[in-house]
Each structure stands twice: as C-alpha cells, then as structure tokens.
C-alpha cells in the first residue's frame, strides 16, 4: 500500500504538470516530480544486492553522483542558451538503452535520455520560477487530462495484485519521466529548419544502427541480449538487434524513421533530395528486413497507408489496403499451415497465442478492475502453472495486457487516449503549414500503435511521447496562427 501511495503522489505531480495553466505552477510541479521520482527509486533499490559495491565504497557513489549532476548541469546551461539543442540531444539519446539490474530483475534503461530530460526540465522551469510567468502556451485539452488520468489510475491499481515492483518500475522509469518529456517537446518552438535538422540526425542515427545490424548479420554475432543469441543458435533464421536489446524494438525504431522519411520525400520538389531520401529509406528497409520483425512490417504498411491516404487518395488507399490484407491473410494462412506442419497456433506464433488467450482469460475472471497494474507476468504464471520462460511481462497485445491488469476501467482510459491522440495528430494535417511534418508524425504514430497491437510497450516507449509532443506543438502553432489571422 505504501508503494502505491508513493506512486500515486508521483503520478499526481506529473499529471498535474500536464494540465495546469500557470507556467509557474507547472514549473514547481515539474521540479517536485524531478525530486520525488528519483527518491522513490532510491528507496526501492536501497537494499538491492547490485548496490553493495556502492554501499561498501561510498567514494565511488559520490563520484557517480558528481558526474551525473555535472552532466545535467552542463546540459542545462546549453539548453538554456540554445533551446534547439534540447531537441537534437533528445533525438540522439532516444534509441540507446543500457541494461541495469534493479532489485530482482534487469531493466533496459534510457540513461542518456533521462539526463537530457532532467536538464531540459531544469532549463525550462528555472526561468519561469524566477519570472513568475502566469500562462504558457495553449491551455490543456482533453488529451492532456486523459494522459494524467491514465498515469494516476495505473498507480492506484498497483495497490492490489502481484505486480507492485513492475508497476513501480514502469511509473518511475517510463511514465513519469516521459510525461515530462511530453511537456518539454510540446512546448518547444518547432520550426521547419529545426524539424529538418532533427529528421537528418534521426536518419543518420538509424543508418548507423542499421550498419551495426548489417555487421551482426554478416558475422552472425549479436552484441546484446543472451536470449536473442540463444534463439539464433537454434533457429534456421538469424535476427539482428543492433544496439537495441530486442529485434522488434529495433524494427519499431526503423519503422518510425522510415515513415517520417517517406513523408518528407513525398513533399520534396527537388529530384536530388528525393533520390537521396529514397536511398536512405532503401538502406533502412534493408536493416528492417534482417530484424525479421513481423510486427514491424505490419506497422510500416500501416504508416505508409496513412501517408498515401493523406497525400493522394483516401479511397484508393483503402482499396489497396483491403486487397493487400486479403492477399496477405491468405498467404499467411497457407504459409503457416505449411511451415508449422500442423503445429498449434501457439507454436506457430512463438508462444504469443497462449499469452493472448491467457490474458483474455484473466480479463474474464476480473473484468472490471483487473488483477492490478504490472501483474500480468506473475498472474499468468500462477493461473497457468507456467515457467518464467513461458511468461512475459505483457501479452504482446497492449489492449489485452491492459484489460488483464486494469480491467474495463483501464481499457476505457486507454481507448480514450488513443482516440484523442489520433484526433490531435490527424486534425488539419493536409492543410498544415508543413504537411510533410504533421502527416509524417501522424503516420508514425499510427505505425507505432499498430506495432503495439502485435508486440508490446506503448507508453513505455519514448517514441510514443515524442510523437504526441510534436503533434501537440504543431496543433498549438496552428491555433496561434489562426488567432493572429
């Protein structure tokens, strides 16, 4: 109960940061969040065996703290003088996860991104605390309120069930810092030049990560994740994950970059730019192929369909999509029967069918409130007598996971968030000042959501929050332009 109370307080602070109108109040809430969230984490891991070296060598702990504060301080000064540097630093640190042992488990943490968010938050809030600004940007809309509700609801639902530790890690490592990330991105001053630079850095980074993937594929050697290494040894195919811990997350990242790049290409008038963009997209698609991430392929098709519909014709895009689904579904059905040799659906889908079915059964047993936030893995093992290897932290289908853990209450909040997110990203996209940017962001968001329907990690992925933040910033810019006219 104490853990749930602490998480609820932290989520209330982060949620209030999203919805308050006063810039000064938002700055105070943001500062409080920056203090409370790390404090909860420190208390949570204080007795962990992994910290024994720091407890036994306090000088090392002090040195680590000094280094961290120094980096945050230097970045804060940089972002205060050059706000656009925050966006570039954000893009650079987005993909890189570092495996860190936390309690009894290992979490892949975006340490670089956390430092950038902390520095960006300080650079944003300190001037407003000094000036006492009363208002900042457009007032919060329904999306911000629903996100705040989702954060608080998840923390409240960690009070029951078997998932207190996973829920704490989700809130402290992902939901709360990414909520601050959303605020910072939404209130950044986006220009066509800045957007172009961010896309160039993102594409360059994706090309570098793809090059690492090509090296892995050529040498048949994976740098990270023992599970992927073992899987490759006993499979007829070889999957790469580059600097990511998971081929599917690497594939998702490439999909988002490809969709943004294709949207940019579709509005270019110079042949040289189109050719250069097409070459980069082809290389990135090659990197995507060797991930063998089926969920990423589906997400890519969804994102490209959105671009085609908004750039050319909704009607013909629907026709092509329906035809593709029919042909693809028939081909998949035939291939599944041939390749699986009569195996069960669970084996043909690498165990995902059982996770989805098990998640559905958990929902039926507790349809209203669910089994508690973060409880899917442990409750699934308990109900199905499954081993740790057979259970996952999620059902690989986000709505099923939410339904099992949070019941109808959480599912309704999730669906409301999706609906409002799509409305914000898609509204006025064709008539936007930079249609390639807004349509690219909307298409990338659709691709990411489709990916989560087949895999996992929705609000746990910073890409979700960045795309929502950019869509919010663009919507605010359109509102200010309309008012000035």
Buried (B, 14 or more C-beta within 10 A) or exposed (E): EEBBEBBBBBBBBBBBBBBBEBBBBBBBBBBBBBEBBBEBBEEBBEEBEEBEEBEEEEEEBEEEEEEBEEBBEEBBEBBBEEBBBBBBBBBBBBBBBEEBEBBEEEBBBBBBBBBBBBBBBBBBBBEBBEEEBEEBBBEBBEBBBBBBBBBBBBBBBBBBBBBBBBBBBBBBBBBBBBBBBBBBBBBBEBEEEBBBBBBBBBBBBBBEBBEBBBEBBEEEEBBBBEEBEEBBEEEEEBBBBBBBBBBBBBBBBBBBBBBBBBBBBBBBEEEEEBEBBBEBBEBBBBBBBBBBBBBBBBBBBBBBBBBBBBBEEEEEBEEBBEEEEEEEEEEEEEEEEEEEEEEEEBEBBEBBBBBBBBBBEBBEEBEEBBBBBBBBBBBBBBBBEBEEEBBBBBBBBBBBBBBBBBBBBBBEBBEBBBEBBBBBBBBEBEEBEBBBBBBBBBBBBBBBBBBBBBBBBBBBBBBBBBBBBBBBBBBBBBEEEEEEE
